[in-house]
Amino acid sequence: MAKMKVDIVDGPIDLGKPGKPKYRTVHKDGKVVKLRVVDADSPNFGAEFLASFKASVRKAREENRAIKAKD
């Protein structure tokens, strides 16, 4: 049986800083969509994934505010 090492961490985990975001442009339903690309083999994957998630949430909130302002 393989042995596993478990580290107990007290406090937040430091993910490091994400690198410069990379984007890919795709066409969906006749619209041009800009996608943020995250490399799964990156040593800073956690930080890049978190930055990508935050950017997606920020964009969704801006769109929701714009819809609410129209009403």
N, C-alpha and C positions, 0 to 999 in steps of 0.2 A: 504494500500500500504506500502511496506517495505521501510524504509529509508536507504539511502546509504551515506557512509562517503567518501568524496573525499579529498585526501591530495595533495597539490601542492608542487612539489619538484623542487628546484632550483639547478641544477647541476646533476652530475651522481649519480646513485643509488648504494649503497654499497651492493653487493651480498654476501659478506663474502668469506671465503675460502672453496674450495671444499674439500671433504674428499678424502681418498685414493681411487683411481679408482678400480672398481670391473669389472672383465672380465668373459665372458662366451665363450666357444669354441663350434662352430657348424660346421657341414660338409655341404658344398654347392658345387654341381657339382663335387664331388670327391676331393675337396680342403678343407683344414682345415682353418676356418676363426675365428679370435679372435674378439669378439664384446665387446664393453664397455657398461656396464649396468648402467642405471640411475634410481634411485628410485623416483617415482613421489610423494611419501609421505614424502620424506626427507625434513627437515627444510631448508636445503641448496640446494634445487632443482635448483634454478636459477644459482647458482655458478657451480654446477655439470654439468648441461646441457650446460652451456657456455664452460666449460673445455672440455667436450666431443666433442662439435662442433669444437673447436679450434684444438683438436687432429685429427679430421677427415680431416679438411682443410690442416693441416700440412702434413698428410700422402698423401693426393691427390696431393699436390704440389711436394712432393718428387718423387712420381711416375711419374708425368709429366716431371720433370727435367730429370729423368732417361731415359724416352722415347726420349726426345729431344737430350740427349747426344749420344744416339745410332745412330741418323740420321746424 
